[in-house]
């Protein structure tokens, strides 16, 4: 039995490592296709690219690990069934549960490792990878002047080259516009030809220009009246441009540590407590201050107070009758006072509406932020459970279909993973926006696939012919006969 277990684990482990790196490579290539425009043409060092690919590969583990485990278990047990090794094991009195036992233990250990990766490794890799990707996207393209195009990537300068030589260094029809003084095209350099070269320290590019002119608009206090103009010719002139702007600067990672995807469970719990406390305080403050702040009772009371003691008639004040001493006595106000009261009431109502709308948006954004933190907290555990569920789908399914290799197992694995991914994405979005309970939203995909795994495991351990058409036909025939019998009994 020990040698059999070693053989099963060795066969599964090789297949698992192979499929895991294949899936990881496919996901990385998909990501590279999306961001290829941000990486090409910037002269990035191989070290920077390798670091970026490494961090992004780690962030793809939550997608690659369950899919690789599903595909590996399906291929491994499919090979066992295709080569009749499972038949030999069962003929020797070894049940399906005993065959799966070492791989079940391996899946449980892998799920524990997946939790450590999800909680400790992925937040750090996400932080470093996203920060590095932002720096790469922010980096300017490598210095490359094209013919007939105004080049603007050097600060304070615009360079135009009519034609470039075959050697790539010779340039013809050169125009350089200097905008350091922010006064427009007041300084222009024009040359018939020139040469481009790098300085010895590779930090500057030197333009050596031949047979040209320097044009300068002299901007004095009265330049709009006299418009002085200066032109100087030259046979040869050198201009040095710094390439410091083309260097990639690394951002401070502390700027992005507050994002929920870059936190572990302990940090998420602490952040959730702070966010929920701030939300409760904001909600309570709004409920308490809204009536007093926007009712405008005192202002309206000050205007209508004289009407408690007198009534305006023909622009003269008369004592108010006893039955009219009711606030606000709108019927007994003069037209001017009534207009002021109505304007204040309308203004107060509009301000109250705007304040309520603003607070509603603010509270909704806070709720959405809280839900995102809760989602990330739950997702620290979903990867571990997904590994176990996918094993209990792949292993029994492989024994049932009895087909190894990269053909049918790949199709079946991708189909199950697509269902898992779609359900997970849709339910998580619904939970974040408050349309679904957070626990159900995050765990919906696991809840749906777990019974499927139990059903397939039961069928595999009982040697049920799941894909046998005759057995399913007999099942539905019995089902319809029972249904007809029940309908006959009800009619009689």
C-alpha positions in Angstrom: 0.0 0.0 0.0 2.9 2.3 0.8 4.4 1.9 -2.7 1.0 2.4 -4.3 0.5 5.7 -2.4 4.0 6.8 -3.5 3.2 6.0 -7.1 -0.1 7.9 -6.9 1.4 10.9 -5.3 4.4 10.9 -7.7 2.1 10.7 -10.7 -0.2 13.4 -9.4 2.6 15.8 -8.2 4.3 15.9 -11.6 1.1 16.5 -13.4 0.1 19.2 -10.9 3.4 21.1 -11.2 3.2 20.9 -15.0 -0.4 22.2 -15.2 0.2 24.9 -12.5 3.0 26.5 -14.4 1.2 26.2 -17.7 -1.9 27.9 -16.3 0.3 30.6 -14.6 2.1 31.2 -17.9 -1.2 31.6 -19.8 -2.6 34.1 -17.2 0.7 36.1 -17.3 0.6 36.2 -21.1 -3.0 37.4 -21.0 -2.0 40.2 -18.6 1.0 41.1 -20.8 -1.3 41.4 -23.8 -3.3 44.0 -21.9 -0.4 46.1 -20.8 2.0 45.6 -23.7 1.6 49.2 -24.8 2.8 50.4 -21.4 6.0 48.2 -21.5 7.2 48.5 -25.1 9.5 51.3 -26.2 10.5 52.6 -22.8 13.9 51.0 -22.6 13.1 49.1 -19.4 15.9 47.0 -17.9 15.6 43.3 -17.8 15.7 43.4 -14.0 12.6 45.7 -13.9 10.7 43.4 -16.2 11.6 40.3 -14.3 10.6 41.9 -11.0 7.3 43.0 -12.5 6.5 39.6 -14.0 7.4 37.9 -10.7 5.1 40.0 -8.6 2.2 39.7 -11.1 2.6 35.9 -11.3 2.1 35.7 -7.6 -1.1 37.7 -7.8 -2.4 35.1 -10.3 -2.0 32.2 -7.9 -5.7 32.5 -6.6 -6.8 31.8 -10.2 -4.1 29.4 -11.2 -4.0 27.1 -8.2 -7.7 25.8 -8.2 -7.6 25.4 -12.0 -4.3 23.5 -11.9 -5.6 21.3 -9.1 -8.8 20.5 -11.0 -6.9 19.8 -14.3 -4.2 17.7 -12.6 -6.6 15.5 -10.6 -8.8 15.0 -13.7 -5.7 14.1 -15.9 -4.2 11.9 -13.2 -7.3 9.8 -12.5 -8.2 9.9 -16.2 -4.8 8.3 -17.0 -5.4 5.7 -14.3 -8.8 4.8 -15.7 -7.6 4.9 -19.3 -4.7 2.5 -18.6 -6.9 0.2 -16.5 -4.8 0.9 -13.4 -8.0 1.8 -11.4 -9.5 -1.5 -12.4 -6.4 -3.3 -11.1 -6.5 -1.5 -7.8 -10.2 -2.3 -7.3 -9.6 -5.9 -8.3 -7.0 -6.0 -5.5 -9.6 -5.0 -3.0 -8.6 -1.3 -2.8 -11.6 1.0 -2.7 -11.8 4.3 -4.4 -11.6 6.1 -1.1 -8.3 4.5 -0.3 -7.0 5.4 -3.7 -7.9 9.0 -3.2 -6.7 9.1 0.4 -3.1 10.4 -0.2 -4.3 13.0 -2.6 -7.0 14.1 -0.2 -4.4 14.7 2.4 -2.2 16.5 -0.2 -5.2 18.7 -1.1 -5.9 19.6 2.5 -2.2 20.5 3.0 -2.3 22.5 -0.2 -5.4 24.4 1.0 -3.5 25.4 4.2 -0.6 26.6 2.1 -3.1 28.5 -0.1 -4.4 30.3 2.9 -0.9 31.4 3.9 -0.3 32.5 0.3 -3.6 34.4 0.2 -3.1 36.1 3.6 0.6 36.8 3.7 2.1 36.6 0.3 -0.5 38.0 -2.2 -1.1 41.3 -0.4 2.7 42.1 -0.4 3.0 41.0 -4.1 0.0 43.0 -5.1 1.4 46.1 -3.3 4.8 45.8 -4.9 3.5 44.7 -8.3 0.8 47.5 -8.6 3.3 50.1 -7.5 5.9 49.0 -10.0 3.3 48.8 -12.8 2.2 52.4 -12.0 5.8 53.6 -12.1 6.3 51.8 -15.5 3.1 53.3 -16.9 4.3 56.8 -15.7 7.7 56.4 -17.3 8.2 58.2 -20.6 9.1 56.4 -23.8 12.7 56.1 -24.6 14.2 59.0 -26.5 13.3 58.5 -30.2 12.7 61.4 -32.6 10.7 60.5 -35.7 10.8 62.2 -39.0 8.2 64.9 -39.6 6.8 64.6 -36.1 7.0 67.2 -33.3 8.7 65.6 -30.3 7.5 66.9 -27.0 8.8 64.5 -24.3 11.7 66.7 -23.3 10.5 69.3 -20.8 10.5 72.9 -22.0 11.5 71.9 -25.6 9.7 70.9 -28.8 12.0 69.3 -31.5 11.2 68.8 -35.1 13.4 66.9 -37.6 12.5 66.9 -41.3 14.6 63.9 -42.2 17.0 61.4 -40.5 20.1 59.8 -42.1 20.6 56.1 -42.6 23.0 55.9 -39.7 20.2 57.2 -37.3 22.4 59.9 -35.9 22.4 62.4 -38.8 19.4 64.8 -38.9 18.3 67.4 -41.4 15.9 70.3 -41.3 16.1 70.8 -37.6 13.9 73.2 -35.6 14.0 73.5 -31.8 11.4 75.5 -29.9 12.4 76.5 -26.3 9.5 77.2 -23.9 11.3 77.6 -20.6 10.0 81.1 -20.1 6.4 80.1 -20.8 5.9 83.0 -23.3 5.3 81.0 -26.4 7.6 80.5 -29.3 10.0 83.4 -28.4 13.2 81.4 -28.9 13.6 79.1 -31.9 16.8 77.4 -33.3 16.8 76.4 -36.9 19.6 74.4 -38.6 20.2 72.8 -42.0 21.7 69.6 -40.5 23.1 68.1 -37.3 24.3 65.1 -35.4 22.8 63.3 -32.4 25.1 61.6 -29.8 25.1 60.5 -26.2 27.4 62.0 -23.6 30.1 59.7 -22.1 28.0 59.2 -18.9 24.9 58.3 -20.9 22.9 60.9 -19.0 22.6 63.6 -21.8 22.0 63.7 -25.5 24.0 66.2 -27.5 22.8 67.9 -30.6 25.6 69.3 -32.8 23.9 71.6 -35.3 25.4 73.1 -38.5 24.5 76.2 -40.6 21.6 77.6 -38.7 20.0 80.6 -36.9 18.9 81.5 -33.4 15.7 83.6 -33.4 14.7 85.4 -30.2 11.8 87.7 -29.4 13.0 90.2 -26.8 10.2 90.5 -24.3 10.8 93.8 -22.5 8.2 96.0 -20.9 7.3 97.8 -24.1 7.9 94.8 -26.4 4.3 95.0 -27.6 4.9 98.5 -29.1 8.4 98.1 -30.5 8.5 94.3 -30.9 12.3 93.9 -30.9 13.6 90.9 -32.7 17.1 89.2 -32.7 18.6 86.8 -35.1 22.1 85.2 -34.9 23.6 82.9 -37.4 26.1 80.1 -36.6 28.2 77.6 -38.4 28.2 75.1 -35.5 26.4 75.0 -32.2 25.9 72.3 -29.5 22.8 71.9 -27.4 22.7 69.4 -24.5 19.4 67.8 -23.3 19.2 66.0 -20.0 17.8 62.4 -20.1 16.9 62.5 -16.4 13.2 62.7 -17.2 13.4 59.4 -19.0 14.6 57.6 -15.8 12.0 55.5 -14.0 11.4 56.8 -10.4 10.1 54.4 -7.8 7.0 55.5 -5.9 6.6 55.1 -2.1 4.7 51.9 -1.4 3.1 53.5 1.7 0.9 55.5 -0.6 -1.0 52.3 -1.6 -1.1 50.3 1.7 -4.6 51.5 2.5 -6.2 49.5 -0.4 -8.1 46.5 0.8 -6.4 44.1 -1.7 -3.0 44.9 -0.1 -4.0 43.9 3.5 -4.0 40.7 5.4 -6.8 39.5 7.7 -5.5 41.4 10.8 -5.1 44.6 8.9 -8.5 44.2 7.2 -10.2 43.6 10.6 -8.6 46.7 12.1 -9.5 48.8 9.0 -13.1 47.5 9.1 -13.5 48.5 12.7 -12.4 52.0 11.8 -14.6 52.3 8.7 -17.7 51.0 10.5 -17.1 53.4 13.4 -16.7 56.4 11.1 -19.8 55.4 9.2 -21.9 55.1 12.4 -20.6 58.5 13.6 -21.4 60.1 10.3 -24.9 58.6 10.2 -25.6 59.7 13.7 -24.3 63.2 13.2 -26.4 63.7 10.1 -29.6 62.4 11.8 -29.0 64.7 14.8 -27.9 67.9 13.0 -30.1 67.8 9.9 -33.4 69.1 11.4 -31.7 71.9 13.5 -29.4 73.0 10.6 -31.9 73.2 7.8 -35.3 73.9 9.4 -34.4 77.6 9.5 -37.0 78.0 12.3 -35.3 81.0 14.0 -35.1 83.1 10.8 -38.7 82.6 9.8 -39.8 83.1 13.4 -38.0 86.4 13.5 -39.9 87.6 10.4 -43.3 86.4 11.5 -43.0 87.3 15.2 -44.6 90.8 14.7 -47.7 89.0 13.4 -48.2 87.4 16.7 -49.0 90.8 18.1 -50.4 92.7 15.2 -52.0 92.3 11.7 -51.0 94.4 8.7 -54.0 96.2 7.1 -53.6 98.9 4.6 -49.9 99.3 5.6 -50.9 100.0 9.2 -50.5 97.8 12.3 -53.7 96.8 14.1 -54.0 94.5 17.1 -54.4 90.9 16.0 -57.7 89.2 16.9 -57.5 86.5 19.5 -58.5 83.7 17.1 -55.6 84.6 14.7 -52.8 84.1 17.2 -51.6 81.0 15.4 -48.1 80.7 14.1 -47.1 81.4 11.3 -50.3 83.5 10.6 -49.5 83.4 6.8 -52.9 84.8 6.0 -52.3 88.0 7.9 -48.8 88.8 6.6 -48.1 91.6 4.2 -47.2 90.6 0.7 -43.6 91.6 1.1 -43.1 89.6 4.4 -45.0 86.7 2.9 -42.7 86.7 -0.1 -39.6 86.8 2.1 -40.9 83.9 4.2 -41.7 81.8 1.1 -38.3 82.5 -0.4 -36.5 81.5 2.8 -38.6 78.3 2.9 -37.8 77.4 -0.7 -34.1 78.1 -0.2 -34.1 76.1 3.0 -35.8 73.2 1.3 -33.4 73.2 -1.6 -30.4 73.4 0.8 -31.8 70.5 2.8 -32.4 68.4 -0.4 -28.8 69.1 -1.6 -27.4 68.3 1.8 -29.4 65.1 2.0 -28.3 64.0 -1.5 -24.6 64.7 -0.7 -24.8 62.8 2.5 -26.6 59.9 0.8 -23.7 59.7 -1.8 -21.1 59.9 0.9 -22.7 57.2 3.1 -23.2 55.0 0.0 -19.5 55.3 -0.9 -18.6 54.4 2.7 -20.9 51.4 2.6 -19.3 50.3 -0.7 -15.8 50.7 0.8 -16.8 48.6 3.9 -18.3 45.9 1.6 -15.1 45.8 -0.4 -13.1 45.2 2.8 -15.5 42.5 3.9 -15.2 40.8 0.5 -11.4 40.7 0.7 -11.7 39.4 4.3 -13.8 36.4 3.1 -11.7 35.8 0.0 -8.7 35.0 2.2 -10.5 31.7 2.9 -12.2 31.0 -0.5 -9.0 30.0 -2.2 -8.4 27.2 0.4 -11.9 25.8 0.1 -11.9 26.1 -3.7 -8.8 23.9 -3.8 -10.6 21.1 -1.9 -13.8 21.5 -3.9 -12.0 21.3 -7.3 -10.1 18.2 -6.2 -13.3 16.5 -5.3 -14.7 17.4 -8.7 -11.6 16.5 -10.8 -10.6 13.2 -9.2 -14.0 11.4 -9.4 -14.7 13.0 -12.8 -11.4 11.6 -14.1 -12.3 8.1 -12.9 -15.7 8.4 -14.6 -14.6 9.7 -18.0 -11.4 7.6 -18.0 -9.6 9.9 -20.4 -6.1 11.4 -19.7 -4.0 13.8 -21.7 -4.6 17.4 -22.5 -7.7 16.9 -24.6 -11.0 16.3 -22.9 -9.7 17.0 -19.4 -8.7 20.6 -20.4 -12.2 21.2 -21.9 -14.0 19.9 -18.8 -11.6 21.8 -16.4 -12.0 25.1 -18.2 -15.8 24.6 -18.3 -16.0 24.1 -14.6 -13.6 27.0 -13.9 -15.5 29.4 -16.1 -18.7 28.5 -14.3 -16.9 29.1 -11.0 -15.4 32.4 -12.1 -18.7 33.8 -13.5 -20.7 32.9 -10.4 -18.0 34.3 -8.2 -17.6 37.6 -10.1 -21.3 38.3 -10.4 -22.2 37.4 -6.8 -19.3 39.4 -5.4 -20.3 42.5 -7.3 -23.9 42.1 -6.1 -22.6 41.8 -2.5 -20.4 44.9 -2.8 -23.3 47.0 -4.0 -25.6 45.7 -1.3 -27.9 43.6 -3.5 -26.8 40.3 -1.8 -25.6 39.2 1.6 -21.8 39.4 1.8 -21.3 35.8 2.9 -23.5 34.4 0.2 -22.0 36.7 -2.4 -18.4 35.6 -1.7 -19.2 31.9 -1.1 -21.9 31.5 -3.8 -19.5 29.7 -6.2 -18.3 27.3 -3.5 -21.9 26.7 -2.4 -22.9 25.8 -6.0 -19.9 23.6 -6.8 -19.7 21.8 -3.5 -22.8 19.6 -4.1 -21.5 18.8 -7.6 -18.3 17.6 -6.0 -20.2 15.4 -3.5 -22.4 14.0 -6.3 -19.4 13.1 -8.5 -17.5 11.6 -5.6 -20.5 9.4 -4.7 -20.9 8.3 -8.3 -17.2 7.4 -8.6 -17.0 5.5 -5.3 -20.2 3.5 -6.1 -19.0 2.7 -9.7 -22.1 4.4 -11.2 -22.1 4.8 -14.9 -22.6 8.5 -15.1 -22.1 8.9 -18.8 -23.9 5.6 -19.8 -26.9 6.6 -22.0 -28.8 3.3 -21.2 -28.7 3.9 -17.5 -30.0 7.4 -17.8 -32.7 6.3 -20.2 -33.8 3.6 -17.7 -33.8 6.2 -14.9 -36.0 8.6 -16.8 -38.3 5.8 -17.8 -38.8 4.8 -14.2 -39.3 8.4 -13.3 -42.0 8.9 -15.9 -43.7 5.6 -14.9 -43.9 6.8 -11.3 -45.3 10.2 -12.4 -47.9 8.5 -14.6 -48.9 6.2 -11.7 -49.3 9.1 -9.4 -51.5 11.0 -11.9 -53.6 7.9 -12.4 -54.2 7.5 -8.7 -55.2 11.2 -8.3 -57.7 11.0 -11.2 -59.4 7.9 -9.9 
